[in-house]
């Protein structure tokens, strides 16, 4: 009952002081709401287990080629089958590869993420289809029945959740496949956003020749009696014995055989693989919002301290009548609980709105983004934060309940008393702490902002302005010959060139600035690989049409670009990195290369060297790149003619005006083909730098909020100081002190607090910025330009906050003050 009475009285008090109540509630709502939103991300990305039975048993398997710089690479089919057979640590192991597939939906063609999986994958993950079944062994062998398993989302969006679809055929990339299963809602593999599953066909007859064909990722489930550490120990034994089991004379033997040094296999927990480097980014965000909440709590504590000072005489009288400390502080705890409760309720609303805005603006910048939601666990976290906040700032008035302060209050004749030294020190310490936390946040935001600016200024090797791009993928059963593929793309490019406002058009197999590495072995005439590298292996194969260099705006460093006459020739282009890697200071023009590999493949002649183009990421070093002429492939390398191409158009017209004509042009040639990701090249780059922009934007918002709250705290403390020293200021002015001297006195007090906050904040920022090191690009954690900018910003903002109460101090009338005495 005492608590209820305290809460009732506290509510009446807060209603009589709506300004304090609204300010404190809004301040806490921002801090708690930001924490609720970001904790939802932390929980979904890091804390929530994967949606599989016993997810801690799932292991992700990939390969490594340390000497070639590949820390995580694919596994070849022979390696998969050999590991599956020899390892004793796994109850089951499956293989999969991901890609894209065309789907003939009920009303329109679609391009969706797909995965080809072995029969074991569904069993390893432990989640059976909600309807139907997975794949049978016979369906993963050559000549097996073409079948497909759909995601729940695709079944609903493309086929209207038609129950009769199970067992019926649908067209997938030109092949009629029977639907044998539909997965449960939300089911996925390694956060690849897969919408349909196909059988992974491995031909036993070709296995000996596929040792260098790395295209698979593996996922295994540990045996019940095996730990992850024991599995890793067993792997070392397997790697040591592998080269002796595979004969060096066999196809690919001695080169593509797992071992302990040059070609390792890597085990990782599946969840750790999915989260990857995002863990650091998410934890940085959580740390940032905790700092914001601490600043918000400090502000509310300062408000309560100020209110407690106005009631010192009341406390003194009640203490003299026998009230203990607990009884005296209970009203403030009750007020703190009410303010925190209201702040938490409003904070949940702020958190939901912020979370929706975050997921809308950056849907794919974080792993497991589909799992991000404000659930019961987050609400419990919010309640705990609110109660903790109430305890933190609700106890602040204890500083006014010391015997010395109470005695001084009883001696004062007026209603207002002078605050104790402890309370004054507490208020100043709180403000200095707020400023220090704000400085640390602003430094982090500044470093990430510099990172985004540096990424946006990276020379990608081509002009991305006025470029529009989209993808087209031809189904192999329909376009079965290189001549058919080449003819289709020639007609499409001709139709697009004829569109009004289009200056040039081209097509390429790989879209910069982010595409998967190829890492293809290549014969390079006259080049002898050395044990330490470089190796005769090219990072990126790029197939491009004539006009590609001109449309993309890639400078030709030496030689020439592709010309129409190359259709019947053997011309290739290389980038600067490839020319430098394999030919050093010698010219690459006229030298010959042969794509992997053998006497039946013709030698091709280098006719030009192009400026390096970013392919593996804006923030990554440029790899070696070899360009093939699309038009000549049907005659020189027919089996390598790509069915999937990225189209680029250079036009000053906006995308909104060209999208309709582009879609109609493709539909006129083949209405079954979807237009894939029609967007500007600027949008492609924005997606490529999505995570750094997300971090910079959020930290910038949090830093701005922190500075604002710190500014409010400084203003409040200085305003109270002016009112507290009103008599002293009046006497000073009566004795001849000018307005300038009064302003300097108040500003000096404010700048002392600011200086302390900046110094401690900088020290904390330099320690904390080391955590950001892996998230930065082109800037160091101790970047002097960023640190100097932060100091100027915080000092400038503090001056503004201090100047208002300083001006207020100059309006003190000495006559009025002296008459009051």
C-alpha positions, 0 to 999 in steps of 0.5 A: 500500500505504501508503494501505491500511495507513493505512486499516487502522490508522485502522479499528482506531483508530475501532473502539477509539473507537466514541463518536467514530466514531458521533458523527462519522459521524452528524454527517456523515450528516445534512449529506451526506444533506441535501445529497444530497436537495436537490441531487437537487431542484436537478438535477431542477428547474434543471440537468437539460435538458428531456426533448426533443431539443435542448431549448435550441432551444425557445422559449415565447411568451406576450403581455403587457399592461403597462398592465393589469398582465398580465406573461404572458398568452395569445395569440389564434388570429389572433396565433398564425397571423400569428406562425407565418407571418411569423417567420423565426426558427422552424423550427416553431411550435405552439399549445396550451391546457390544461384538464381532461377527463372520461374514461370509464375501464374501471372508473370515471369520471376527471377528468384534465389535458388539452391541446388542441394544434395539429398542430405541437406534437408535431413542435416538441417532437420526441418522437413517440408511442411507439405510433401517431401525432399529429394530422393537419391535417384533425383540427384543422378543424371537422368533423374526426374526433374523435381523442385521444392518451393518456399512457402513465400514463393508458393503464396506469392507466385502461385496463390497458395494453391494446394493443388500445386503439389505434384503438378509441374511448373517451369523453372529455367525452361525445364518442367519440374514436378513440385514435390514439397513446400517448405515451412514459412521462414525456412532458409539455408545460410541466410541466402534467401532461397525461394526454391530448391533443386536437386544437386546432380553429381555425375559419378562418371565425371568425378575424377575430372572435377577435382578442380571444380570448386562450386559447393558449400557443405553443411554437416551435423555433428554426432551426439558424442562429438564436439566441435573441437574433436571434429576440428582435431579429426580434420587435421588428421584427415588433411595430413593423410589426404594427399597420400590417398589421392594419387598425384597422377590422377586428374587434378591430383597434386594440385587440388587435393586438400592438405595442411598447408596450401589447400585447407578445409575450414570448419565453422559453426553455421551461425558464426558463418552467417553472422560473420563480420556483422557481429562487430557492427551490431555490437558497436550499435548496441554500445552506442545506444547504451551510451545514449541511454546513459546520457538520457538517464544523466539528464533526468538525474540532473532534473531530479537533482534540481527539483530536490534542491528546491525542496531542501527545506521540506526534506530538512523539516521532515528529517528533523521530525524523524523521517529516515532516508528511505522514507525521504527518497521514496517519493523520488523513486516513485516519480522515477518509476512513473517517468521510466514507465511512461518513457518505456511505453513511449520508447516501445513506440519509438523503437517499433517506428525506428525498427521499421524505418531501419529495415525499410532503408537497409533491408539486406545490410545485416544478416538474418534481417528477416528475423528482426522484430520487437518481440516479448524478449525485447519488451522484457529487456525494455522493462528491465532497462526502464526499471534500472533507469528509474533506480539510477536517477531516482536515487540522485536526490540522496545527495541532498539528504546529508545531515550537513545539507539538512542543517544548512537548509534549516538555518536559511530564512528564505524558501530557497536554499543554496545547494550543497557542495556535493550536489553541485559537484554531482551536477557538474560531474554528470554534465561532464560525463554526458559530454564525454559520452557524447564526444566518444559517440561523435568520434565514432560517427565521424570515423564511419562518416569518413569511411562512407565518404572514402568509399563513395570516392573510390575510383571504381574504374568506370563512370557510373553516372547516367548508367542503367543496368538490369539482368537477363538469364536465358533458360538453357533448354530453350537457348541450347546453342551458342549461336541462339544465345548470341543471336538473342542478345544481339537483337536485344541490344539492337532494340535497346540502342533504338530507344529514344535517349539511349546513347550506347548499350552493352552487356557483360557477364559480371556486374561490378563492383561486387561479384563472386570471384572466379579464380580460374586456372589459366595458361599464360604463355611464357609465364613460369609460376613460382612456389610463393606465387603469383600463380597462373590463376585469374581472379575474374573472367569477364565476358563483354560485348563490343561497345562495353568499354565505351558504354562503361567509360573504362579508360584504355591504358594500352592498345585498344578495346574490342572492335566489330572485326574481333567477331572472327578473331581471338582477341582478349583484353586484360586489366592493369593488375593482370598485366602487371602481375604476369608481365611486370614492366613489359607490354602485355600487348600481343601476348597469348593466354589460354583459358583453363586449359588443354590443347583443344582450347585455342590461344587468345591474343591480348589486344588491350589493357584496361584500367582496373575495375572494382569487382570484389568490393569497393573496399577490396583490392583489385584482382586480375581480370581477363575479358573475353569478346562475347561475339566471338565465343560461339566460334572460339570458346562455344561451351563458355558462352554465358546465358546470363548477362548484365545489360548496361545503358548509358542515357541521360534519361531517368530510370522511371522513363526508361523502365517501361520501354526496357521491359517492353523490349525484352517482352517483345523478344521473349515474354517468359523472361523476367527483367532482373533488378532494373536499377541505376548503377548508383543504386548498385553502388549504394547496395554495395556499401549498405552496411557502412552507410547503415552504421554511419547513419545510425551512429550519426543519429545517436551522436546527434541525439547525444550532443543534443542531450548533453547540450540540454544538460549543460544549459540546465546546469548553467541556468541553475548556477545563474539562478543560484548565484543571482545574489552574487552576480547582482553584488558584482554588478553593483560594485562595477562588474560589466556585462562582459565580465559576467558573461565571461564568468558563466562561459568560463564555468561552462567551458571548464565542464566542456574541457573536462568532457572533451578530454575524458571523451577523447581518451575514451574514444581513442580506446573505443575506436580500436573496436571500429578498426575493422569497420573503417576504410581509408581512415585510422581510429586516431585520425587527427582530422576527425578528432579535431573536427569533433573537438570544434563541433562539441566546443562550438555547440557547448558555447551556444548552450552556455551563451544563453544562460550567460546572457540571462545572467547579464539581465540581473538587476542589482537594485532588485537583488539588493532590495531582496536582501 
